Amino acid sequence: VRVTLTGKLKPWVAAKDIILDVLRQMTVKGGVGKIVEYAGPGVATLSVPERATITNMGAELGATTSIFPSDEVTRAFLKAQGREEVYVPLASDPDAVYDEEYTVDLDNLVPLAAMPHMPDNVKPVSEIGEIKVNQCCIGSCTNSSYYDMMKVAAILKGKHVHPDVSLTISPGSMQVFNMLAKNGALSDIIAAGARILECACGPCIGMGQSPESAGVSLRTFNRNFEGRSGTQDAQIYLVSPEVAAASALTGVLTDPRTLGEAPEIQMPEHFDINDSMIIPPAEDPSTVEVRRGPNIKPFPLGHELEDSYAGKIVLKTEDNITTDHILPAGSKLLPYRSNIPYYSNYC
């Protein structure tokens, strides 16, 4: 499936809005059994973190995978990360044929939000209106890059979070966290009244920061399935970091275009590199003893499926089954993730 990107994003409109628009067009089932390839002149206008936000949420389309061409923007990012030598140019053939084609006009895109309880339940923020917000959570694997965090810091600088809103920030990595601390952006975020969480999934998988009952939570995450946050009746909206930061200041869902001039963030020419916490693979793996605690069990080895199976049906599901229907997240079960035999009882 080819998604052609034309034009260039306007101020206050983000990569998150691109993938939300694709979800609006294709739906959460539209990518099942398909590979989504992004193409067109709009690709060159997007940084690698922005492309990562878009491909990250390919899972919400049901896609097998998503891909961007590898170009000079890719090379510059790898160079800044000290990895230019691994750069490989990648592009589809000029005469490639596609089963389906979609277009996203970046020039006309506006800030969007996915409303409860599906990532494809998408409307413009301005159309949803100024609903009261209880919580804003910025980060997760989808929107926690240095680029995203610097935009948030610029929006929050010199201001303070609305007294009725709890704002959480989850930097995406030690590198991001460290660079924010060194350049003062972390101080701006903390001074604005944000809670700084660890570099982890956290609230996205219901591990802490569950919203209040029936509370409205704006999240820059990738999924807003019912109950996933740890609060069954919470109203979870998926938004860009710009929308989340703006709304954290006002206390209501806010179109960031109302804030005036948008901050312009440049990608750094050099990222801080610190691999001191990474343990490289052993030269001779056979000499390594794997030590397992009482709750860590060996990975069950698979075997070839039989031609047929007989059994009793114990559950019939509704439509649009989510990952949380299949394998629940949340604080009750996630501590058993390393114990697959036990976890399978809840699968």
Residue pairs with C-beta under 8 A, 6 or more apart in sequence:
1 26
1 31
1 34
1 35
1 36
1 37
1 63
1 98
1 99
1 100
1 101
1 102
2 37
2 38
2 39
2 96
2 98
2 100
2 101
2 102
3 22
3 36
3 37
3 38
3 39
3 101
3 102
3 103
3 104
4 39
4 40
4 42
4 101
4 102
4 103
4 104
5 18
5 38
5 39
5 40
5 41
5 42
5 43
5 46
5 103
5 104
5 106
6 40
6 41
6 42
6 103
6 104
6 105
6 106
6 107
7 41
7 42
7 105
7 106
7 107
7 108
8 42
8 45
8 106
8 107
9 15
9 17
9 18
9 45
9 46
9 106
9 109
10 106
10 107
10 109
11 257
11 261
11 262
12 111
12 242
12 255
12 256
12 257
12 259
12 262
13 106
13 109
13 110
13 111
13 240
14 50
14 53
14 111
14 240
14 241
14 242
15 46
15 49
15 50
15 51
15 53
15 54
15 240
16 53
16 112
16 142
16 143
16 220
16 238
16 239
16 240
16 241
17 109
17 110
17 111
17 112
17 240
18 54
18 104
18 106
18 109
19 53
19 54
19 56
19 57
19 58
19 60
20 112
20 113
20 114
20 119
20 122
20 238
21 104
21 109
21 112
21 122
22 36
22 54
22 61
22 102
22 104
23 57
23 60
23 61
23 114
23 119
23 120
23 122
24 112
24 120
24 122
25 102
25 104
26 61
26 102
26 120
27 61
27 120
28 60
28 61
28 62
28 118
28 119
28 120
28 320
29 62
29 320
30 61
30 62
31 58
31 61
31 62
31 63
31 64
32 62
32 63
33 62
33 64
34 63
34 64
34 99
34 100
35 63
35 64
35 65
35 66
35 67
36 58
36 61
36 63
36 65
36 66
36 67
37 66
37 67
37 68
37 92
37 98
38 51
38 54
38 55
38 66
38 67
38 68
38 69
39 69
39 92
40 103
42 104
42 106
43 51
43 68
43 69
43 71
44 71
44 72
44 73
45 106
46 54
46 68
46 73
47 73
47 77
47 147
47 267
48 73
48 74
48 77
49 145
49 146
49 147
49 148
49 267
50 147
51 68
52 145
53 142
53 143
53 145
53 148
54 66
54 68
55 65
55 66
55 67
55 68
56 141
56 142
56 222
57 119
57 142
57 222
58 65
58 66
59 222
60 119
60 120
60 222
60 223
67 90
68 74
69 90
69 91
69 92
70 87
70 88
70 89
70 90
70 91
71 89
71 91
74 87
75 84
75 87
76 267
77 267
78 84
78 86
78 87
79 87
80 267
80 268
80 269
80 270
80 271
81 271
81 273
82 270
82 271
82 273
110 124
110 125
110 126
110 255
110 257
111 124
111 125
111 126
111 239
111 240
111 242
111 243
111 255
111 256
111 257
112 122
112 123
112 124
112 125
112 239
112 240
113 122
113 123
113 124
113 125
113 128
113 218
113 237
113 238
113 239
113 243
113 253
114 120
114 121
114 122
114 224
114 237
114 238
114 239
115 121
115 122
115 123
115 128
115 224
115 237
116 224
116 226
116 235
116 236
116 237
117 224
117 225
117 226
117 236
118 224
118 225
118 320
119 222
119 223
119 224
119 238
124 255
125 239
125 243
125 253
125 254
125 255
126 255
128 237
128 253
129 253
130 250
130 252
130 253
130 254
131 216
131 252
131 253
132 164
132 216
132 251
132 252
133 162
133 164
133 165
133 216
133 217
133 218
133 247
133 248
133 251
133 252
133 253
134 164
134 165
134 166
134 211
134 212
134 215
134 216
134 217
135 165
135 166
135 167
135 168
135 209
135 211
135 212
135 215
135 216
135 217
135 218
136 165
136 166
136 167
136 168
136 217
136 218
136 219
136 244
136 245
136 247
136 248
137 167
137 168
137 170
137 202
137 203
137 204
137 209
137 217
137 218
137 219
137 220
137 221
137 244
138 144
138 148
138 149
138 152
138 167
138 168
138 169
138 170
138 219
138 220
138 241
138 244
138 245
139 168
139 169
139 170
139 171
139 172
139 197
139 202
139 220
139 221
140 170
140 201
140 202
140 203
140 204
140 219
140 220
140 221
140 222
141 172
141 201
141 204
141 222
142 220
142 221
142 222
143 220
143 221
143 240
143 241
144 170
144 171
144 172
144 173
144 176
144 199
144 220
145 172
145 176
146 172
146 175
146 176
146 179
146 180
146 268
146 271
147 265
147 267
148 172
148 220
148 241
149 169
149 171
149 172
149 176
149 180
149 185
149 189
149 241
150 180
150 185
150 263
150 265
151 241
151 242
151 245
151 263
151 265
152 169
152 189
152 241
152 244
152 245
153 180
153 185
153 186
153 188
153 189
154 185
154 188
154 263
154 265
155 242
155 245
155 246
155 249
155 256
155 259
155 263
156 188
156 189
156 192
156 194
156 245
156 248
156 249
157 188
157 192
158 188
159 192
159 249
160 191
160 192
160 193
160 249
161 167
161 192
161 193
161 194
161 248
161 249
162 248
162 249
162 250
162 251
163 251
164 251
165 247
165 248
165 251
166 195
166 209
167 192
167 193
167 194
167 195
167 248
168 194
168 195
168 196
168 197
168 202
168 203
168 209
169 189
169 194
169 195
169 196
169 197
170 197
170 198
170 199
170 200
170 202
170 203
171 177
171 180
171 196
171 199
172 199
173 199
174 199
174 274
174 277
175 271
175 272
175 273
175 274
176 199
177 186
177 199
178 272
178 274
179 268
179 271
179 272
180 186
180 189
181 187
182 272
186 196
189 196
190 196
194 248
195 209
197 203
197 208
197 209
200 207
201 207
202 208
202 209
203 209
203 210
203 219
203 221
203 229
204 219
204 221
204 222
204 223
204 228
205 228
205 329
205 330
205 334
206 228
206 229
206 230
206 329
206 330
206 331
206 334
207 230
207 329
207 330
207 331
207 334
208 331
210 229
210 230
210 231
210 234
211 217
211 229
211 231
211 234
211 235
211 236
212 231
212 234
213 231
213 233
213 234
214 233
214 234
214 235
215 231
215 234
215 235
216 234
216 235
216 237
216 253
217 229
217 234
217 235
217 236
217 237
218 237
218 239
218 243
218 244
218 247
218 248
218 253
219 236
219 237
219 238
219 239
219 244
220 238
220 239
220 240
220 241
220 244
221 238
222 238
223 238
223 322
223 323
223 324
224 236
224 237
224 238
225 322
225 323
225 324
225 325
226 232
227 234
227 324
228 236
228 322
228 324
228 329
228 330
229 236
230 330
230 331
237 253
239 247
240 256
242 256
242 262
243 253
243 254
243 255
243 256
245 256
246 254
246 255
246 256
246 258
246 259
247 253
247 254
256 262
282 288
292 298
295 335
295 336
295 338
295 339
295 342
296 338
296 339
297 338
297 339
297 340
297 341
297 342
299 340
300 340
300 341
317 325
323 329
326 347
327 343
327 346
327 347
328 346
333 343
333 346
336 342
336 343
337 343
